[in-house]
Amino acid sequence: MKIFGTIYPFVESNTLDLKYGRQVANFDFFKFLLSQSSFDEYHIFCLNVSHFNLTKNRLLQFPLDTEKKKKIYLFLYNHLIDKLRSTEYYIFHLGGWGYFFPGFVYLRNKYAKNKFPITGLIHSLNGIETKYHALKICTAPLLPYDAIICSSIAGEKVLKKTFIDIMTSEAFSSQSISFAGTYKVIPLGFDPIFLQSTDRKKCRQQLSLPQNATIFLTLNRFSPQTKADIYPLLKTFKRLRAENKEQNPILVMAGAGTDNQIKLIRQMIKEMDIVNCTRMITNFETHLKPSIYGAADVYVSLSDNLQETFGLSVIEAMASGLPTVVSDINGYSELVNHSVTGFKIPTRWLDQINLAELAEIIDFNTMQLILAQCMVVDLEILYSTLQTLLKDPHLRRKIGDKSKEKARDNYNWEVIIKKCEEFWADLYQQSQLNQLKDDTIHTPLIDNPFRNNYLEAFKHYPTTIINDTNLCCLTKDGIEVQRNRIIPLPYLDVTSILQSENIITIIDCLKTKKRKVADIISLNSLSIDQDIIKYTLLWMAKYGLIQILDG
């Protein structure tokens, strides 16, 4: 039986209106994994009760047939270790590589019935936490068939350089650390809805855009710190408009942003005197995206930021049949075939700046803005490219058709899920072979040094610790609960630990006399671990149902 598992919260929002790259990519991956992959079961471990309910509600909105829905199982985290012990998993895949991956490796090695492969996916790699994640990964006991999936070759190179920095650092020269897993480049995908034909005239009517214009579209977050500085594009477009008025070029800027970010762009537009040939579509609902692409003639994205490892909006535009004009940077460079499916505008950067030494202590967004402000797009080549596309409708259609073809053949989620399944099959086969040769592959059973051992580290905080000799007795409130069977409601996130039937059982056993904690633990009617029994007793004392006395 092929069982897929994940501990990563692919569902992060209770709204369908997702705007940011990572959330969109992870949610779409999850949606198409469930609908198009060939697993017999899907085990989704949720962060807490709220996340469990959120995931459950979102799954109800998925257009899955009844048989497919029967294969999906939701669990809370407190079930994870028991499921690892009892279930033979085929793969665990995480929508990230840092926060959950290393810690889960320790759990898999310690508790899993079979040593299944674990894979994780990169997104942005420019965060302050990247090196910390790399250290955790390089010190974690990964197995040879654990893997990090990179959405681009550019991202893979960054990750490899980061691991090398950690492994060769003088700070760890006395230790032998390395990345013991493997890499695989598999791009992200787009929703097939973008492949559907749209009526340009209707799309423009819907968005109140002029019918007789040549529309250049940019669709990004309105953030110079985390996406792109819009100024170079506005400056170039002002010139394009001034020298080609007869073609009536219009620049449409669509995206999400704060009030201040949007205000700043409007101020730039006003100062450049291009109000009449620009439009802004701000914080739009996601269902409008196909119409926004459908209304355009050319797509432009001049990312100058290090956070980009792929380019979801680029492949959405390609799938929509638009010629794309992108900065020759990061993952963008791999998406566009120059002069075939679009155009890549050369960029220039620097290789040294003393301010970079402050990267760990300076405000993150400030640092990213400093680095992005010296990432230069060649404005002359940008202008000539936009002018060529403006004047040649035939070229726009020709390149747009090639762009759509490439997107359909390479970035459709159906294609991506198939590539993932093929890769997972290879990893699973390696895991089976390695487990047959158990004498050559030793699974390190070591504790996670990055896990906070709260109970030991903070043991001196309370006056005393509950023990087996402590005596428990009912209070007046406990006697009342024994009579009416109504207990206080626990907070949602601890309801999976505090079972009402166990609380009632404990109250009943204390009805006639005091009992030692050890005696309560030995009750046959309590089929839970003793640490959970002690937890329950402490909660009952906290809520005034029992008293815990020194024995």
Stockholm file with secondary structure:
# STOCKHOLM 1.0

chainA/1-551         MKIFGTIYPFVESNTLDLKYGRQVANFDFFKFLLSQSSFDEYHIFCLNVSHFNLTKNRLLQFPLDTEKKKKIYLFLYNHLIDKLRSTEYYIFHLGGWGYFFPGFVYLRNKYAKNKFPITGLIHSLNGIETKYHALKICTAPLLPYDAIICSSIAGEKVLKKTFIDIMTSEAFSSQSISFAGTYKVIPLGFDPIFLQSTDRKKCRQQLSLPQNATIFLTLNRFSPQTKADIYPLLKTFKRLRAENKEQNPILVMAGAGTDNQIKLIRQMIKEMDIVNCTRMITNFETHLKPSIYGAADVYVSLSDNLQETFGLSVIEAMASGLPTVVSDINGYSELVNHSVTGFKIPTRWLDQINLAELAEIIDFNTMQLILAQCMVVDLEILYSTLQTLLKDPHLRRKIGDKSKEKARDNYNWEVIIKKCEEFWADLYQQSQLNQLKDDTIHTPLIDNPFRNNYLEAFKHYPTTIINDTNLCCLTKDGIEVQRNRIIPLPYLDVTSILQSENIITIIDCLKTKKRKVADIISLNSLSIDQDIIKYTLLWMAKYGLIQILDG
#=GR chainA/1-551 SS CCEEEECSCCCCCSSSCCCSHHHHHHHHHHHHHHHHCCCSEEEEEESSHHHHHHHHHHHHHSCCCHHHHTTEEEEEGGGHHHHHHHCCCSEEEESCSSSSHHHHHHHHHHHCSSCCCEEEECCCCCSTTHHHHHHHHHHSCCCTTCEEEESSHHHHHHHHHHHHHHHTCGGGTTSCCCCCSEEEECCCCBCGGGGSCCCHHHHHHHHTCCTTSEEEEEESCSCTTTTCCSHHHHHHHHHHHHHCGGGCEEEEEEECCCHHHHHHHHHHHHHTTCGGGEEEEESCCGGGHHHHHHTCSEEEECCCCTTCSSCHHHHHHHHTTCCEEEESCTTHHHHCCBTTTEEEECEECCSCCGGGGGTTTSCHHHHHHHHHTTCEECHHHHHHHHHHHHHCHHHHHHHHHHHHHHHHHHTBHHHHHHHHHHHHHHHHHHHHHHHHTTTTCCCCCCCCTTSCCHHHHTTTSSSCCCCTTCEEEECHHHHHHHHHCCCCCCCGGGTTTSCHHHHHHHHHHTSSSCEEHHHHHTCTTCCSCHHHHHHHHHHHHHTTSEEEECC
#=GC SS_cons         CCEEEECSCCCCCSSSCCCSHHHHHHHHHHHHHHHHCCCSEEEEEESSHHHHHHHHHHHHHSCCCHHHHTTEEEEEGGGHHHHHHHCCCSEEEESCSSSSHHHHHHHHHHHCSSCCCEEEECCCCCSTTHHHHHHHHHHSCCCTTCEEEESSHHHHHHHHHHHHHHHTCGGGTTSCCCCCSEEEECCCCBCGGGGSCCCHHHHHHHHTCCTTSEEEEEESCSCTTTTCCSHHHHHHHHHHHHHCGGGCEEEEEEECCCHHHHHHHHHHHHHTTCGGGEEEEESCCGGGHHHHHHTCSEEEECCCCTTCSSCHHHHHHHHTTCCEEEESCTTHHHHCCBTTTEEEECEECCSCCGGGGGTTTSCHHHHHHHHHTTCEECHHHHHHHHHHHHHCHHHHHHHHHHHHHHHHHHTBHHHHHHHHHHHHHHHHHHHHHHHHTTTTCCCCCCCCTTSCCHHHHTTTSSSCCCCTTCEEEECHHHHHHHHHCCCCCCCGGGTTTSCHHHHHHHHHHTSSSCEEHHHHHTCTTCCSCHHHHHHHHHHHHHTTSEEEECC
//
